[in-house]
Amino acid sequence: MIFTWLPWYVSFASLWLVVWAGLLGGARMVRLPITGQRWTFGSCSLALAIAMMPVGHFPLARVVAGFGFVPSIPLLALLADTVLRGVRGKGWLTPLDHKLAWLWGALAGLTLYPSALGLGRFDAYSLGWGFTALGVVIATLAVWLIWRGCRFGIVLMLATAAWQGGLLESANYWDYLVDPVYCATAVIALAGTLVRGRRATAI
């Protein structure tokens, strides 16, 4: 880990993004006007205040991190893209990138978590310690996606860089690539897409 203080600040930034994206999403659901500098500043400030809200002797962000919820880099990228779309009307990730992000979250999570829970003879989580074949696979995939013009490849590269810099409160590479919330959301998103596709075919 290069800077031991970075994970502490990242935990604040993570919850800040989660809350901010939630505020923007909630405002869209109830059709509130969410454009303009005042709205952007107000929602940003409210999200930051919630992340720093004291709970006992610790800020809420540190309490949440203490329970083990630290978003992976792809989830943070999706949250940041949601915020950009909310305040600017246009995000950085394309629709294809979103599909790839959900597909990655589901495949990576369903590969990792069952084996980590003891299903099967091999624990995939062990591949996240140090330099292993996992790093080669991710690097190859990232380069191929970037070559194909997919920005999700850059997200995977950022996850690798974050792991090398010890940006999160984990030394395991997997935790930079996927997390339980990301996996569950990805599975739900893909299931919803599949259901909508079947309905459209039926019509």
The 8 nearest C-alpha neighbors of each residue, nearest first, counted from 0:
[[1, 165, 164, 2, 3, 163, 166, 170],
 [0, 2, 164, 3, 165, 163, 166, 5],
 [3, 1, 4, 5, 0, 165, 164, 166],
 [2, 4, 5, 0, 1, 6, 165, 7],
 [3, 5, 2, 7, 6, 8, 166, 9],
 [4, 6, 8, 7, 3, 2, 166, 9],
 [7, 5, 167, 9, 166, 8, 168, 4],
 [8, 6, 5, 10, 9, 4, 11, 61],
 [7, 9, 11, 10, 5, 6, 12, 4],
 [8, 10, 6, 12, 11, 7, 13, 5],
 [9, 11, 13, 8, 7, 12, 60, 6],
 [12, 10, 60, 8, 9, 13, 14, 15],
 [11, 13, 9, 15, 10, 14, 16, 8],
 [14, 12, 10, 16, 15, 11, 9, 17],
 [13, 15, 17, 16, 11, 12, 50, 60],
 [14, 16, 12, 18, 47, 13, 46, 17],
 [17, 15, 19, 13, 14, 18, 20, 12],
 [18, 16, 14, 20, 15, 19, 21, 13],
 [17, 19, 21, 15, 46, 20, 16, 14],
 [18, 20, 16, 46, 22, 21, 17, 15],
 [19, 21, 23, 82, 17, 22, 18, 16],
 [22, 20, 18, 24, 19, 23, 25, 17],
 [23, 21, 19, 25, 20, 24, 26, 18],
 [24, 22, 26, 20, 21, 25, 85, 19],
 [25, 23, 21, 27, 26, 22, 20, 28],
 [24, 26, 28, 22, 27, 23, 21, 29],
 [27, 25, 31, 23, 29, 24, 28, 30],
 [28, 26, 30, 24, 25, 29, 31, 23],
 [27, 29, 25, 30, 26, 24, 31, 23],
 [28, 30, 26, 27, 31, 25, 24, 32],
 [31, 29, 27, 28, 26, 32, 33, 25],
 [30, 32, 26, 29, 27, 33, 28, 25],
 [33, 31, 34, 30, 26, 27, 38, 35],
 [32, 34, 31, 38, 26, 35, 85, 86],
 [35, 33, 32, 86, 38, 36, 39, 87],
 [34, 36, 37, 38, 39, 33, 86, 32],
 [35, 37, 39, 38, 40, 34, 86, 41],
 [38, 36, 40, 39, 35, 41, 34, 42],
 [37, 39, 41, 36, 40, 35, 42, 33],
 [38, 40, 36, 42, 37, 41, 43, 86],
 [39, 41, 43, 37, 38, 42, 44, 36],
 [40, 42, 38, 44, 43, 39, 37, 45],
 [41, 43, 45, 39, 44, 40, 38, 46],
 [44, 42, 40, 46, 41, 45, 39, 19],
 [43, 45, 47, 41, 46, 42, 40, 48],
 [46, 44, 48, 42, 47, 43, 41, 49],
 [45, 47, 19, 49, 43, 18, 15, 44],
 [48, 46, 50, 44, 15, 49, 45, 51],
 [49, 47, 45, 51, 46, 50, 52, 44],
 [48, 50, 52, 46, 51, 47, 45, 59],
 [49, 51, 47, 60, 48, 59, 15, 52],
 [52, 50, 58, 48, 49, 59, 53, 47],
 [51, 53, 49, 58, 59, 50, 48, 54],
 [54, 52, 58, 57, 59, 55, 51, 56],
 [55, 53, 57, 59, 58, 56, 52, 62],
 [54, 56, 57, 53, 58, 59, 62, 52],
 [55, 57, 54, 53, 58, 62, 59, 61],
 [56, 58, 54, 53, 55, 61, 59, 62],
 [59, 57, 53, 51, 52, 60, 61, 54],
 [60, 58, 62, 52, 61, 50, 54, 51],
 [59, 61, 50, 63, 11, 58, 62, 14],
 [62, 60, 64, 63, 59, 58, 65, 57],
 [61, 63, 65, 59, 64, 60, 58, 57],
 [64, 62, 60, 66, 65, 61, 68, 59],
 [65, 63, 61, 67, 68, 66, 62, 69],
 [64, 66, 62, 67, 63, 61, 68, 60],
 [67, 65, 63, 64, 68, 62, 61, 69],
 [66, 68, 64, 65, 69, 63, 62, 168],
 [69, 67, 64, 66, 63, 70, 65, 178],
 [68, 70, 64, 67, 71, 10, 13, 167],
 [71, 69, 74, 178, 75, 68, 72, 13],
 [70, 72, 175, 177, 74, 178, 176, 73],
 [71, 73, 75, 158, 74, 175, 76, 176],
 [74, 72, 76, 75, 71, 154, 77, 176],
 [75, 73, 77, 76, 71, 72, 181, 70],
 [74, 76, 72, 78, 73, 77, 79, 70],
 [75, 77, 73, 79, 74, 78, 80, 72],
 [78, 76, 80, 74, 75, 79, 81, 73],
 [77, 79, 81, 75, 80, 76, 20, 74],
 [80, 78, 76, 82, 81, 77, 75, 83],
 [79, 81, 83, 77, 90, 78, 82, 91],
 [82, 80, 78, 84, 79, 83, 20, 85],
 [81, 83, 85, 79, 20, 80, 84, 86],
 [84, 82, 80, 90, 85, 86, 81, 87],
 [85, 83, 88, 89, 90, 81, 87, 82],
 [84, 86, 82, 83, 88, 87, 23, 81],
 [85, 87, 83, 84, 88, 39, 34, 82],
 [88, 86, 84, 89, 83, 85, 90, 34],
 [87, 89, 84, 85, 86, 90, 83, 34],
 [90, 88, 84, 87, 83, 91, 85, 86],
 [89, 91, 84, 83, 80, 92, 81, 88],
 [90, 92, 80, 93, 89, 83, 84, 150],
 [93, 91, 96, 90, 150, 80, 97, 94],
 [92, 94, 96, 95, 97, 91, 90, 150],
 [95, 93, 97, 96, 98, 92, 99, 100],
 [96, 94, 98, 93, 97, 99, 149, 92],
 [97, 95, 93, 99, 151, 94, 98, 92],
 [96, 98, 100, 94, 95, 99, 101, 93],
 [99, 97, 95, 101, 100, 96, 102, 94],
 [98, 100, 102, 96, 97, 101, 103, 95],
 [99, 101, 97, 103, 98, 102, 96, 104],
 [102, 100, 185, 104, 98, 103, 99, 105],
 [101, 103, 99, 105, 100, 104, 98, 106],
 [104, 102, 100, 106, 101, 105, 107, 99],
 [105, 103, 182, 101, 107, 185, 102, 106],
 [104, 106, 182, 185, 186, 108, 102, 103],
 [107, 105, 103, 109, 108, 104, 110, 102],
 [108, 106, 110, 104, 109, 105, 103, 111],
 [109, 107, 111, 182, 105, 110, 106, 112],
 [108, 110, 106, 111, 107, 112, 105, 113],
 [111, 109, 107, 108, 106, 112, 113, 114],
 [112, 110, 108, 123, 109, 114, 113, 107],
 [111, 113, 115, 114, 108, 109, 116, 110],
 [114, 112, 116, 118, 115, 111, 109, 117],
 [113, 115, 118, 122, 117, 116, 112, 111],
 [116, 114, 112, 117, 122, 113, 111, 124],
 [117, 115, 113, 114, 118, 112, 122, 111],
 [116, 118, 114, 115, 119, 113, 122, 120],
 [119, 117, 114, 113, 116, 120, 115, 121],
 [120, 118, 121, 114, 117, 122, 113, 116],
 [119, 121, 122, 118, 117, 114, 123, 115],
 [120, 122, 119, 123, 114, 118, 117, 115],
 [121, 123, 114, 124, 115, 125, 120, 117],
 [124, 122, 125, 111, 126, 114, 121, 115],
 [123, 125, 126, 122, 127, 115, 111, 173],
 [124, 126, 123, 127, 128, 122, 171, 121],
 [127, 125, 124, 128, 123, 131, 133, 132],
 [128, 126, 172, 171, 173, 125, 124, 129],
 [129, 127, 171, 126, 125, 172, 130, 170],
 [128, 130, 131, 127, 171, 126, 172, 170],
 [129, 131, 134, 128, 132, 127, 133, 126],
 [132, 130, 133, 134, 126, 129, 135, 127],
 [131, 133, 135, 134, 136, 130, 126, 137],
 [134, 132, 136, 131, 135, 126, 137, 127],
 [135, 133, 137, 132, 136, 131, 138, 130],
 [134, 136, 132, 138, 133, 137, 139, 131],
 [135, 137, 133, 139, 134, 138, 140, 132],
 [138, 136, 140, 134, 139, 135, 141, 133],
 [139, 137, 141, 135, 140, 136, 134, 142],
 [140, 138, 136, 142, 137, 141, 135, 143],
 [139, 141, 137, 143, 138, 142, 136, 144],
 [140, 142, 152, 138, 144, 143, 139, 155],
 [143, 141, 145, 139, 144, 140, 146, 138],
 [142, 144, 146, 140, 141, 145, 139, 147],
 [145, 143, 152, 147, 149, 141, 146, 142],
 [144, 146, 148, 152, 142, 149, 147, 143],
 [145, 147, 143, 144, 148, 142, 149, 141],
 [148, 146, 144, 145, 149, 143, 142, 150],
 [147, 149, 145, 146, 144, 150, 152, 143],
 [150, 148, 144, 145, 151, 147, 152, 96],
 [149, 151, 152, 153, 145, 96, 148, 92],
 [152, 150, 154, 153, 96, 149, 155, 100],
 [151, 153, 141, 144, 145, 155, 150, 154],
 [152, 154, 156, 150, 151, 155, 157, 145],
 [153, 155, 151, 157, 152, 156, 73, 158],
 [156, 154, 158, 152, 157, 153, 141, 159],
 [155, 157, 153, 159, 158, 154, 141, 160],
 [156, 158, 160, 154, 159, 155, 161, 153],
 [159, 157, 155, 161, 72, 156, 160, 175],
 [158, 160, 162, 156, 157, 161, 163, 155],
 [161, 159, 157, 163, 162, 158, 164, 156],
 [160, 162, 164, 158, 166, 159, 163, 157],
 [163, 161, 165, 159, 164, 160, 172, 158],
 [162, 164, 160, 161, 165, 159, 0, 166],
 [165, 163, 161, 162, 166, 1, 0, 160],
 [166, 164, 0, 162, 163, 167, 161, 1],
 [165, 167, 161, 6, 164, 5, 162, 168],
 [168, 166, 6, 169, 165, 9, 162, 175],
 [169, 167, 6, 166, 170, 165, 69, 7],
 [168, 170, 167, 171, 174, 165, 172, 175],
 [169, 171, 172, 165, 168, 162, 128, 167],
 [172, 170, 127, 128, 173, 169, 174, 175],
 [171, 173, 127, 174, 175, 162, 170, 128],
 [172, 174, 176, 127, 175, 171, 177, 124],
 [175, 173, 176, 172, 177, 171, 71, 178],
 [174, 176, 71, 173, 172, 72, 158, 177],
 [177, 175, 173, 174, 71, 72, 158, 73],
 [176, 178, 71, 174, 175, 104, 173, 108],
 [177, 179, 181, 71, 180, 174, 182, 70],
 [180, 178, 182, 181, 183, 108, 177, 112],
 [181, 179, 183, 182, 178, 184, 70, 68],
 [180, 182, 184, 178, 179, 183, 74, 185],
 [181, 183, 104, 105, 179, 185, 108, 180],
 [184, 182, 186, 180, 185, 181, 179, 187],
 [185, 183, 187, 181, 182, 186, 188, 180],
 [184, 186, 101, 188, 182, 105, 187, 183],
 [185, 187, 183, 189, 105, 188, 184, 190],
 [188, 186, 190, 184, 185, 189, 191, 183],
 [189, 187, 185, 191, 190, 186, 184, 192],
 [190, 188, 192, 186, 191, 187, 185, 193],
 [189, 191, 187, 193, 192, 188, 186, 194],
 [192, 190, 188, 194, 189, 193, 187, 195],
 [191, 193, 189, 195, 190, 194, 196, 188],
 [192, 194, 196, 190, 191, 195, 189, 197],
 [195, 193, 191, 197, 196, 192, 190, 198],
 [196, 194, 198, 192, 197, 193, 199, 191],
 [195, 197, 193, 199, 194, 198, 192, 200],
 [198, 196, 200, 194, 199, 195, 201, 193],
 [197, 199, 201, 195, 200, 196, 194, 202],
 [198, 200, 196, 202, 197, 201, 195, 194],
 [201, 199, 197, 198, 202, 196, 195, 194],
 [200, 202, 198, 199, 197, 196, 195, 194],
 [201, 199, 200, 198, 197, 196, 195, 194]]
